[in-house]
Amino acid sequence: MRALLQRVSSASVAVDSAIVGAIETGLLVLVGVGAEDGEQEAVLLADKTAHLRIFADEEGRFNHSLLDINGAALVVSQFTLYADTRKGRRPGFTTAAAPERAMALVEHYTLALQALGVPTASGRFGATMRVALVNEGPVTIFLDSDTFRQPRNG
C-alpha cells in the first residue's frame, strides 16, 4: 500500500458539491492499494501514519506524531498512486488492486487508524471527489509499505 501524507491545518472532500469528510489539524492521507496488498499492509501503514513524527515541537523540530498532537486524518482513496508511467504518455494501472479489494483495504486502513485513537473522516470510494486542503509547512511525505522492512542506507 502507498500513502501520500500531507500535513494540514484543514482539509475537506466533496462529492457532488456536498462535503462528505472534513478535518482540522492533522493529515490528509491519499491511499493507494496494490494488487498484492493485504490487511497486514493496511495495519502497518496505519501504524506508520499515526506514529510518524512530522509535527513540530516547541523548537520547530519534527518530534510529534499525529497521536501526540491529537490530530485527525482525512483518508481519500487514490488508485493513481500506482500509476506506471515508464512507457508511453498514458499511465497504466495494472499494479493497482481491483476496486472491490482496494475498497476493503482502504476501509481496513481507516479502521486501523481509528483503533489507534486517530479521529478519521473519509472520502467516498470510487466517486469523483474535490479535495481541498491547507498544507502546513508544506510537509508532504510518501509512504510505501513495501519499503518498511528494508534497512535504511547509511
C-alpha positions as CSV (number, residue, x, y, z in Angstrom):
1,M,0.0,0.0,0.0
2,R,1.0,3.5,-0.6
3,A,0.1,6.8,1.1
4,L,0.8,10.4,0.5
5,L,0.6,12.2,3.8
6,Q,0.0,16.0,3.7
7,R,0.3,17.9,7.0
8,V,-2.7,20.2,7.1
9,S,-4.4,22.9,9.2
10,S,-7.7,21.9,7.4
11,A,-8.9,19.6,4.7
12,S,-12.1,18.5,3.2
13,V,-13.5,16.3,0.4
14,A,-16.7,16.9,-1.5
15,V,-18.8,14.8,-3.8
16,D,-21.4,16.5,-6.0
17,S,-20.8,19.8,-4.2
18,A,-21.6,18.2,-0.8
19,I,-18.8,17.9,1.9
20,V,-18.5,14.2,2.8
21,G,-15.5,14.5,5.0
22,A,-13.5,17.3,6.8
23,I,-10.9,17.7,9.4
24,E,-8.9,20.5,11.1
25,T,-5.3,19.9,12.2
26,G,-3.9,16.6,11.1
27,L,-3.1,14.7,7.9
28,L,-4.8,14.4,4.5
29,V,-3.9,10.9,3.5
30,L,-4.2,9.8,-0.1
31,V,-4.2,6.0,0.0
32,G,-3.5,3.6,-2.9
33,V,-3.7,-0.2,-2.8
34,G,-1.5,-2.5,-4.8
35,A,-2.7,-5.8,-6.3
36,E,-0.6,-7.8,-3.9
37,D,-1.5,-5.9,-0.7
38,G,-3.5,-7.3,2.2
39,E,-4.7,-6.5,5.7
40,Q,-1.1,-6.7,7.1
41,E,0.0,-3.8,4.9
42,A,-3.1,-1.8,5.9
43,V,-2.2,-2.2,9.6
44,L,1.5,-1.4,9.0
45,L,0.6,1.7,7.0
46,A,-1.9,2.9,9.6
47,D,0.7,2.4,12.4
48,K,3.3,4.4,10.5
49,T,0.8,7.1,9.7
50,A,-0.3,7.6,13.3
51,H,3.3,7.4,14.8
52,L,5.4,9.2,12.2
53,R,6.9,12.3,13.8
54,I,6.2,15.1,11.3
55,F,4.7,17.7,13.5
56,A,6.9,20.4,15.1
57,D,7.7,20.7,18.8
58,E,8.3,24.0,20.6
59,E,11.8,24.2,18.9
60,G,10.4,23.6,15.4
61,R,11.8,20.1,15.1
62,F,9.8,17.1,13.8
63,N,9.2,15.4,17.2
64,H,5.5,15.0,17.4
65,S,3.2,12.4,15.8
66,L,-0.4,12.7,14.8
67,L,-1.3,11.0,18.0
68,D,0.9,13.4,20.0
69,I,-0.9,16.4,18.7
70,N,-4.4,14.8,18.9
71,G,-4.8,15.4,15.2
72,A,-7.2,13.8,12.8
73,A,-6.9,12.1,9.4
74,L,-8.9,12.6,6.2
75,V,-8.5,9.4,4.2
76,V,-9.1,9.6,0.5
77,S,-8.7,6.6,-1.9
78,Q,-6.2,7.3,-4.7
79,F,-5.5,4.4,-7.1
80,T,-3.4,6.7,-9.2
81,L,-0.6,6.3,-6.7
82,Y,0.1,3.1,-8.6
83,A,0.4,4.8,-12.0
84,D,3.0,3.2,-14.2
85,T,4.5,5.9,-16.4
86,R,7.5,4.1,-17.7
87,K,6.3,3.8,-21.3
88,G,4.1,6.0,-23.5
89,R,2.1,9.0,-22.5
90,R,-0.8,7.4,-20.8
91,P,-0.3,5.9,-17.3
92,G,-1.1,2.3,-16.7
93,F,-2.7,1.0,-13.5
94,T,-2.2,-2.8,-13.8
95,T,-0.4,-2.9,-10.4
96,A,-3.3,-1.3,-8.6
97,A,-5.7,-3.6,-6.8
98,A,-9.2,-4.3,-8.2
99,P,-11.8,-1.8,-6.9
100,E,-13.5,-4.3,-4.6
101,R,-10.3,-5.3,-2.9
102,A,-9.0,-1.8,-2.8
103,M,-12.2,-0.5,-1.1
104,A,-12.0,-3.2,1.6
105,L,-8.3,-2.4,2.3
106,V,-8.8,1.3,2.4
107,E,-11.6,0.7,4.9
108,H,-9.3,-1.6,6.9
109,Y,-6.6,1.1,6.9
110,T,-9.2,3.6,8.2
111,L,-10.4,1.3,10.9
112,A,-6.8,0.6,11.9
113,L,-6.2,4.3,12.3
114,Q,-9.3,4.6,14.4
115,A,-8.2,1.7,16.6
116,L,-5.0,3.6,17.3
117,G,-7.1,6.5,18.5
118,V,-6.9,8.8,15.4
119,P,-10.2,10.5,14.6
120,T,-10.9,9.9,10.9
121,A,-13.0,11.2,8.1
122,S,-13.2,9.8,4.6
123,G,-13.9,10.5,1.0
124,R,-16.3,8.3,-1.0
125,F,-14.6,5.3,-2.7
126,G,-14.9,5.4,-6.5
127,A,-16.5,8.8,-6.6
128,T,-15.2,11.9,-8.4
129,M,-14.1,14.0,-5.5
130,R,-12.9,17.5,-4.9
131,V,-10.3,17.7,-2.3
132,A,-9.4,21.0,-0.6
133,L,-6.5,21.5,1.9
134,V,-4.3,24.0,3.6
135,N,-0.9,22.3,3.6
136,E,1.2,23.3,6.6
137,G,4.9,23.7,6.0
138,P,4.3,22.4,3.4
139,V,5.1,18.9,4.6
140,T,4.3,16.1,2.2
141,I,5.6,12.5,2.9
142,F,5.3,9.5,0.7
143,L,4.9,6.1,2.4
144,D,5.2,2.7,0.6
145,S,4.6,-0.4,2.7
146,D,7.0,-2.4,0.5
147,T,9.9,-0.4,2.0
148,F,9.0,-0.7,5.7
149,R,11.1,-3.8,6.2
150,Q,14.1,-2.7,4.2
151,P,17.2,-1.4,6.0
152,R,18.0,2.3,5.9
153,N,21.0,3.3,3.9
154,G,23.9,4.7,5.9
